[in-house]
């Protein structure tokens, strides 16, 4: 039901999202909170379900934040999709042949993914950056070559 409401408000202003969420989603979330508290009293405190319910209830403020701030998404799926390549590259670096190789792989993969996030062509950025470094760019100013600086 919450996702159906989110589909309805997608693309509207933050204030409109907040207003619709407060009118429709708050009731659903309030009912869920009451249900979870009641269910927690009915089950064994040592069960995995009780652990899961306590986990949700102790994080209720964060879970319901989207109701009061129209800029906040219902879930973190968008962020998780955007960082998935970083996590996959990090996992792939385990097979780089050595600790040093893995460290180097992780650095390069992070820089390439930052290019993508910043809207910079990774191949172009890497080519230009390596050329600048080979031409004597000062080591103490390497921060000026970062992909997120190239966009600014």
N, C-alpha and C positions, 0 to 999 in steps of 0.2 A: 504494500500500500504506500509506503514511503517513497519507493522508487517511481510509482505512478504519479505521485505529486511532483517529484523532481522532474519527470518528463514534461509535466504541465508547465513548470516554471522555467525550464531551460531556455536561455536566451533573453530572459527579461532582466530588468535592472535589479540590483541588489536589494533595493527597498521593496520592490514588488515581490521578490522571492521571499524576503523576510515576512511580509504581510500575509502572503498565501500560506507559507509554512506555519505561521502562528495560528492561522484560522483552521488549517486542516491537519497538519502533521503533529502539532503539539498534543492534540487529543490522543492520537495513536501512541505517541511516545509516553504520555502520562499513563495510559492504560497498560502499556508494556512494563513500565516501572512498577506499577501496583501488582501486576501478574508475577513479575520476577521476585518481588519481596515475599509475596504469598507462597510461591512455589518453593522458595528457599526454606521457609519454615516447615514445609511438608516432607522434605527429603533429608537423607542422612547428611550431616555436616561434613563428613569425610569423603563423600562421593565426588566423582569428576564433574558431574552436573552442578553440584553445589560450588565447586571451585570456579566453574565457568560463569555461573550467575554472580558470584561475589566479584569476579574480575570485571564483569560488565557494570555492576552497581558501584564499584569503587571508582570507575572511570566515567560515571554518568555525566558529569559536567562537560567533559570533552565530547562525549557521544551526542549530547544535545546542543552543543555550541552552534550547530548549523541553524537552529531555530531562531536565534537572536541576531545572527550576522549573515545577511544574504550573500556575502562574498565567500562564505565557507561552503565547501561541497559536503554532501551527505557522507561520502566515503573518500578514501585516499586512492582510488583506482587510477585516476589520471596521473598522479605522482608516481605510483608504482609502475605504471606502463612506461613512463619516461625514464626511470632509473633502471629498468630491467636490463638494458644492454650493459650498463656499468656492472651490475651484479654478475651477468654471464661472463663478461671479460675477466672479472676478478677470479671467477671459478676456473676459467680457461688458463689463467696464469699459473695455476698449480702445476701445470704440465709443461712449464717453460724450460725444464732441464736442470735448473739450479736455483738457489735462493736469489742470487743476483739477477738471473734471467727473469725470474718471476717479479722481482721488484721493478725492473726496467719495463717489463710488459705492462704492469699495473700503472706505471706513470704515463706511458704512451697511450694506453687505452683510456685513461682518465682525461688526458688532454684532447684526444680525438672526440670523446663523448661530449666534452665541454664545448668543442667547436660546434657539434651538432645542436646542442642546446642553445648556443649563442647565435645560431644561424650562419655560421662561418663554414665555408667549404674546407673540410679537414685536409685534403690533399694540397690545396693552394696554401693554406696556413702553414702546414708543416714544411712545404718546399721553401716558402719565403722565410720562415723562422730559421731553418737550417742554413740558408744562404746568408742571413744576417749574422748568425753565430760564426760561420766560417769566415765572414768578412771582418771579424773583430768586434762584434757588439760586446760592450762591457758586461762582464759576468755579474757585477753588482746591480745591473739594470735589466736583468733577464725578466723581471716581472712586467716590464713594458711590452713584452712580446706575447703575453698570454692571450688566448682566443677571446676572452670576454672583454679585453681591452681593445681588441681590433674592431669591435662593434661600436664602442663608445665614441 
